[in-house]
Amino acid sequence: MKHLKNLFAAALTLVVAMALSVTAFAAQGTIKITPPAGTPANATNTYKIYKVFDAVASDAGISYKLHKGTELTGDMATYFEVDPAGNVKAKDAAKDSEGKLTAGAIAAITAYVTESDLVDTATSTGTAVAESKQLDNGYYFIKTSTGTVVTIDSTTPNAEVIDKNTVPGVDKKITNTFSIDEDGKKALAQVGTDVEFTATVTFGTGSKNVKFHDTMGTGLSYNGDVTVTGVDSTMYTVGKEGGDTFTITFNDGIAKDAVATIKYTAKVTDAALTVDTGKNTATVSYGDNNATTPGSDTNVYNATISVIKNDENGKALPGAGFVLKNAAGKYYKFANNAVTWVDTEADATEYTSGDDGKLNGEFSGLANGTYTLVEKTVPAGYNKAADKEFTIAEHDYSATNLKQTATVVNESGAELPSTGGMGTTLFYVVGGLMVAGAAIALIAKSRVAKMEA
């Protein structure tokens, strides 16, 4: 009987011990992480969760323990200590005036954890909350792909944290050309001229792996003259990655709210008529996952005037030549993919109508303004057509405004004075003289005949 009593007592002790074990160590919870505001909808954030210390939660609070077989190493001993009971305590040096971890303590923990301490990886897309798997109570270090700022918190059993990194911002505008909209996003510019762009990159908290990407359409030809102000010249390099026109790579460590101002120019090509070819897009990528901000776009346009030549019967009329004059009285000249304006009609570019009545070229690459079409060469047997005026309005990027076409008609036949004019009077005068001359001749002949008789 005594042996049975001892066996029962031992079994009861084991049950109690197991119950205590479950209470102390089996409590589990999750860590929910809210990504930074403004995270692009398609950006994926990765959160690596490391367990720094074990933890035991009770009604009295929470106590922290070192992992089995570990000790405080490096700078950790400066900020933390282990008491005789094996509890990890934070020294005064680890806390600021608000009781939060100091930068030194955070750096010490960052250096202390290793990949063997990694217990989970949580991901999120856009601003959706990332959630860890079930985790034991503990003191956790969370490293994010969005930036350099880390999060350190306890689970008792759950924790909700906010990613304190902020997304860098980018904005780009057209700042120097013929006609620019107020927001700097659209402009009319003459082919062959330079357009200036100004972009700004605003750095957020913990900005990491920040790159500025600029991509130009075929309607723009980059002049290779980028300049950067607002950050030290040692903090960036200019190069070219992938399909970029150029790429600026910024070093980590640029202060929060610092603004890099980027200026550069591009020459407008004759392909810039449409939104796609004159488009210039700037984006910023950041973080370990190279998340990319939405693009900041600008568009540069130019206009074209084309002509169809007909006779008065609507039939195509070949052989007519035209030049174009601007409001300053200068003439259009297109050479080397650029528009210039010359003083004389003789030096101007002349386009001539073919058998289909269409000119062998268009007056393309125009900025906003008023222009006059002048017929320089008139087909034989036809009268010169009257000059025709065109107006390309600013801030109007419709096809109707940017792609203007006119049908110019020549009428055949020589020009004669109208009835009642000086020409008719001359006919009357000449006719009268001829009648008078005939009468005089008749009288003279009659007198000669009488004398002979």
C-alpha positions in Angstrom: 0.0 0.0 0.0 2.8 2.4 0.9 4.4 1.7 -2.5 1.1 2.6 -4.2 0.8 5.9 -2.3 4.3 6.9 -3.3 3.5 6.1 -7.0 0.3 8.2 -6.8 2.2 11.1 -5.3 4.8 11.0 -8.0 2.2 10.9 -10.7 0.4 13.9 -9.2 3.6 15.9 -9.1 4.2 15.2 -12.8 0.7 16.3 -13.7 1.1 19.6 -11.8 4.5 20.1 -13.4 3.1 19.6 -16.9 0.2 22.0 -16.1 2.6 24.7 -15.0 4.7 24.1 -18.1 1.7 24.7 -20.3 0.7 27.8 -18.4 4.2 29.3 -18.6 5.5 28.5 -22.0 2.7 27.4 -24.4 0.9 30.8 -24.6 1.0 31.9 -28.2 0.0 35.0 -30.2 0.6 36.9 -33.4 2.4 40.0 -34.5 0.3 42.2 -36.9 2.4 44.8 -38.9 0.8 47.8 -40.6 2.9 48.9 -43.6 3.8 52.6 -44.2 1.1 54.9 -45.4 1.4 55.6 -49.1 2.8 52.1 -50.0 2.1 51.5 -53.7 -0.8 49.1 -54.2 1.4 46.5 -56.0 4.4 46.8 -53.7 5.3 43.7 -51.6 6.8 44.3 -48.2 8.7 41.6 -46.4 9.0 41.5 -42.6 11.5 39.2 -41.0 10.8 38.4 -37.3 13.6 37.5 -35.0 13.2 36.3 -31.4 15.7 38.2 -29.2 14.6 36.8 -25.8 12.2 34.2 -24.5 9.4 35.5 -22.3 7.2 34.2 -19.5 3.9 36.0 -19.0 1.9 36.0 -15.8 -0.6 38.1 -13.9 2.4 39.8 -12.3 3.8 40.9 -15.6 6.4 39.5 -18.0 9.9 38.3 -17.5 12.5 37.7 -20.2 15.1 35.0 -20.4 18.1 34.4 -22.6 17.8 31.6 -25.1 19.2 28.4 -23.7 23.0 28.3 -24.2 23.3 32.0 -25.1 24.7 35.0 -23.3 24.8 38.8 -23.8 27.6 39.6 -26.2 29.1 42.7 -27.7 27.3 46.0 -27.0 24.3 44.1 -25.6 26.1 44.0 -22.2 26.2 47.8 -22.3 22.4 48.0 -22.5 21.1 44.8 -20.9 22.0 42.6 -17.9 20.9 39.3 -16.4 19.9 39.2 -12.7 20.7 36.3 -10.3 17.2 34.8 -11.1 18.1 34.6 -14.8 15.9 37.5 -15.9 17.0 39.9 -18.6 16.8 43.5 -17.5 17.3 46.7 -19.5 19.9 49.1 -18.0 19.2 52.8 -17.8 21.5 53.3 -20.9 18.9 51.4 -23.0 16.1 53.8 -22.3 15.5 57.4 -23.3 13.5 60.0 -21.3 10.2 58.4 -22.6 11.3 54.9 -21.6 11.8 53.9 -25.2 14.9 52.1 -26.6 17.8 54.4 -27.4 19.5 54.3 -30.8 22.5 52.6 -29.2 20.3 49.8 -27.8 18.6 49.3 -31.1 21.9 49.1 -32.9 23.1 46.6 -30.3 20.1 44.3 -30.8 20.4 44.6 -34.6 24.0 43.3 -34.3 23.1 40.7 -31.7 20.4 38.7 -33.6 21.4 36.1 -36.2 19.6 34.1 -38.8 19.3 31.3 -36.2 17.0 33.7 -34.3 14.6 34.1 -37.3 11.3 32.5 -36.4 9.0 33.8 -39.2 8.7 35.9 -42.4 5.5 37.8 -42.9 4.5 39.6 -46.2 2.0 42.1 -47.2 0.9 43.8 -50.5 0.2 47.5 -50.6 -1.1 48.7 -47.2 -2.6 45.4 -46.2 -1.6 44.3 -42.7 1.0 41.6 -42.5 0.5 38.9 -39.8 2.9 36.4 -38.4 2.2 32.8 -37.6 1.5 31.8 -34.0 4.5 32.7 -31.9 5.5 32.0 -28.3 5.7 34.9 -25.9 8.9 36.7 -26.5 10.8 39.9 -27.2 10.9 40.3 -31.0 13.0 42.2 -33.5 11.3 43.0 -36.8 13.3 43.9 -39.9 11.5 45.3 -42.8 12.3 45.5 -46.5 10.9 49.0 -46.8 13.7 50.8 -45.0 16.3 50.9 -42.3 14.1 51.5 -39.3 13.4 48.3 -37.3 10.7 47.5 -34.7 11.3 45.8 -31.4 8.3 44.7 -29.3 7.0 42.0 -27.0 4.2 39.5 -27.5 2.0 39.0 -24.5 0.6 37.1 -26.4 -0.3 39.5 -29.3 1.4 42.6 -30.6 0.4 45.2 -33.2 3.1 47.4 -34.6 3.4 50.0 -37.4 6.2 50.1 -39.8 7.8 53.4 -39.0 9.6 53.7 -42.4 8.0 56.1 -44.8 7.8 55.8 -48.6 9.9 58.4 -50.5 8.0 60.7 -52.8 8.7 61.9 -56.3 7.3 64.7 -58.4 8.4 66.0 -61.8 7.4 69.1 -63.9 8.2 70.8 -67.1 9.8 74.1 -66.1 11.0 75.8 -69.3 9.5 75.8 -72.8 7.0 77.6 -75.1 3.6 76.9 -73.4 3.3 75.0 -70.1 0.2 74.1 -68.1 -0.1 75.5 -64.6 0.7 72.1 -63.1 3.7 71.7 -65.3 2.6 68.3 -66.6 1.9 69.2 -70.2 3.5 71.6 -72.7 3.7 72.6 -76.4 7.2 72.9 -77.7 8.8 73.4 -81.1 10.8 70.5 -82.5 14.5 71.1 -82.1 14.2 73.2 -78.9 15.2 72.1 -75.4 12.7 71.4 -72.7 13.8 71.6 -69.0 12.5 69.2 -66.4 12.7 69.5 -62.7 12.1 66.5 -60.4 12.1 66.3 -56.6 12.7 63.3 -54.5 11.7 63.6 -50.8 13.3 61.1 -48.5 11.3 59.5 -45.7 12.1 57.9 -42.4 14.6 55.1 -42.9 14.9 55.6 -46.7 16.8 52.7 -48.1 18.1 51.7 -51.5 16.4 54.7 -53.1 16.8 55.1 -56.9 15.4 57.7 -59.3 14.4 56.4 -62.7 13.7 58.6 -65.7 12.3 57.2 -68.9 11.8 59.3 -72.0 9.7 58.5 -75.1 11.1 58.8 -78.7 9.8 62.3 -78.9 12.5 63.5 -76.5 16.3 63.1 -76.7 18.1 63.4 -73.4 20.9 65.9 -73.4 22.9 64.2 -70.7 23.1 67.2 -68.4 21.5 66.1 -65.2 22.3 68.0 -62.0 21.3 67.2 -58.4 21.1 69.7 -55.5 19.8 69.4 -51.9 22.0 66.4 -51.0 25.7 66.0 -50.8 27.4 65.0 -54.1 29.0 62.0 -52.3 25.5 60.6 -51.6 24.5 59.7 -55.1 25.8 58.4 -58.5 24.3 58.8 -62.0 24.2 55.8 -64.3 21.7 53.8 -66.4 19.8 50.7 -65.4 17.5 48.5 -67.6 15.2 50.6 -69.8 15.9 53.9 -68.0 17.1 56.9 -69.9 19.2 57.5 -66.8 19.2 56.3 -63.2 20.3 58.1 -60.0 21.3 55.8 -57.1 21.2 57.4 -53.6 23.2 56.1 -50.7 21.4 55.1 -47.5 21.6 57.5 -44.6 20.1 60.6 -46.2 18.1 62.5 -43.5 14.4 62.3 -43.3 12.6 65.1 -45.2 15.7 65.9 -47.2 14.7 66.9 -50.8 16.9 66.2 -53.8 16.2 68.5 -56.7 17.0 67.0 -60.1 17.2 69.2 -63.2 17.9 68.0 -66.8 16.9 68.9 -70.4 15.9 67.0 -73.5 15.6 68.1 -77.1 12.1 67.7 -78.7 12.1 65.4 -81.7 9.6 65.4 -84.5 8.0 62.3 -83.0 6.6 64.2 -80.1 3.1 64.7 -81.5 1.4 62.0 -79.5 1.1 61.4 -75.7 3.3 58.2 -75.9 6.3 59.6 -77.8 6.5 62.9 -75.9 6.0 61.2 -72.5 8.6 61.5 -69.7 8.1 59.3 -66.6 9.9 59.6 -63.3 9.6 56.9 -60.6 11.4 56.1 -57.4 12.2 52.5 -56.3 13.2 51.8 -52.7 13.7 49.1 -50.1 15.1 45.6 -50.4 12.2 44.5 -52.7 12.7 47.5 -55.0 9.1 48.6 -54.6 8.3 51.4 -57.1 6.3 54.5 -56.5 3.6 55.5 -59.0 5.1 57.4 -61.9 5.1 61.2 -62.1 4.4 61.9 -65.8 4.9 64.8 -68.1 4.0 65.1 -71.8 5.5 67.3 -74.5 3.6 68.0 -77.8 4.1 69.8 -81.0 1.7 70.5 -83.9 1.5 69.8 -87.6 -0.1 71.7 -90.5 -0.8 69.8 -93.7 -2.3 70.8 -97.0 -4.4 69.2 -99.8 -4.3 71.0 -103.2 -7.3 71.0 -105.5 -8.6 73.0 -108.5 -12.0 74.6 -108.5 -13.6 71.3 -109.6 -12.3 69.4 -106.6 -9.6 67.6 -108.6 -6.2 67.1 -107.2 -3.8 69.7 -108.5 0.0 68.9 -108.7 2.8 71.4 -108.9 1.8 73.9 -106.2 4.4 74.9 -103.7 3.8 76.3 -100.2 5.8 78.0 -97.5 4.8 78.8 -93.9 5.2 82.2 -92.1 5.0 82.9 -88.4 3.5 85.9 -86.6 6.9 87.6 -86.6 7.0 87.4 -90.4 9.8 84.8 -90.6 9.6 81.6 -92.7 9.6 78.0 -91.6 12.7 75.9 -92.3 13.0 72.2 -91.3 16.5 70.8 -91.4 18.5 68.3 -89.3 15.3 67.3 -87.4 14.8 70.8 -86.1 12.5 73.8 -86.9 14.1 77.2 -87.4 12.7 80.5 -88.8 14.5 82.4 -91.6 14.1 85.9 -92.9 13.4 85.2 -96.6 11.0 83.2 -98.5 13.8 82.0 -100.8 15.5 80.2 -97.8 12.3 78.7 -96.5 11.3 75.0 -96.8 8.9 74.6 -99.6 6.6 71.6 -99.9 5.0 70.8 -103.3 1.8 69.0 -104.2 1.9 65.8 -106.0 -0.6 64.0 -108.3 -2.8 63.2 -105.4 -2.9 66.8 -104.3 -1.0 66.2 -101.1 2.3 68.0 -100.3 5.5 66.0 -100.2 5.9 67.1 -96.6 4.1 68.6 -93.6 4.8 71.7 -91.6 5.5 69.7 -88.4 7.1 70.4 -85.1 5.2 73.6 -84.4 4.6 75.3 -81.0 1.4 77.3 -80.2 1.0 80.4 -82.3 -0.5 82.0 -85.4 0.8 80.9 -88.8 0.2 81.9 -92.4 0.3 79.5 -95.4 1.7 81.2 -98.5 1.5 79.7 -102.0 5.0 80.3 -103.4 4.8 78.3 -106.6 1.5 78.6 -108.7 0.7 75.9 -111.2 0.7 77.1 -114.8 -2.8 78.3 -116.0 -4.0 78.9 -112.4 -4.4 81.9 -110.2 -2.4 82.2 -106.9 -4.5 81.1 -103.9 -5.1 83.5 -101.1 -3.0 83.2 -98.0 -4.5 81.0 -95.3 -4.1 81.6 -91.5 -3.9 78.8 -88.9 -4.0 79.2 -85.1 -2.5 76.5 -82.8 -4.0 77.2 -79.4 -1.9 76.8 -76.2 -3.1 74.3 -73.5 -5.1 72.4 -76.1 -3.7 68.9 -76.8 -6.6 67.6 -78.8 -5.9 66.1 -82.3 -8.1 68.8 -83.8 -5.7 71.5 -82.5 -2.4 69.6 -83.0 -3.1 68.0 -86.4 -4.6 70.7 -88.6 -5.3 70.2 -92.3 -6.6 72.6 -95.0 -7.7 72.2 -98.6 -6.4 75.0 -100.8 -8.2 75.7 -104.1 -6.6 77.3 -107.2 -8.9 78.7 -109.9 -7.9 78.5 -113.6 -8.0 81.3 -116.2 -6.2 84.6 -116.7 -7.2 87.6 -114.6 -9.1 90.3 -116.5 -10.3 93.7 -115.3 -14.0 93.8 -114.2 -16.8 95.5 -116.1 -16.9 99.2 -115.6 -13.3 99.5 -114.8 -10.5 101.3 -116.5 -10.0 98.5 -118.9 -13.5 98.9 -120.4 -13.0 102.6 -120.7 -9.9 101.9 -122.7 -11.9 99.6 -125.0 -14.4 102.4 -125.5 -11.7 105.0 -126.2 -9.9 102.8 -128.7 -13.2 101.9 -130.3 -14.2 105.6 -130.6 -10.9 106.5 -132.1 -11.3 103.8 -134.7 -14.8 105.1 -135.7 -13.6 108.7 -135.9 -10.6 107.7 -138.0 -12.9 105.8 -140.4 -15.2 108.8 -140.7 -12.3 111.2 -141.4 -11.0 108.8 -144.1 -14.4 108.6 -145.7 -14.8 112.4 -145.9 -11.3 112.9 -147.2 -11.9 110.3 -149.9 -15.2 112.0 -151.0 -13.5 115.4 -151.4 -10.7 114.0 -153.5 -13.2 112.4 -155.8 -15.1 115.7 -156.3 -11.9 117.6 -157.1 -10.9 115.0 -159.7 -14.3 115.4 -161.3 
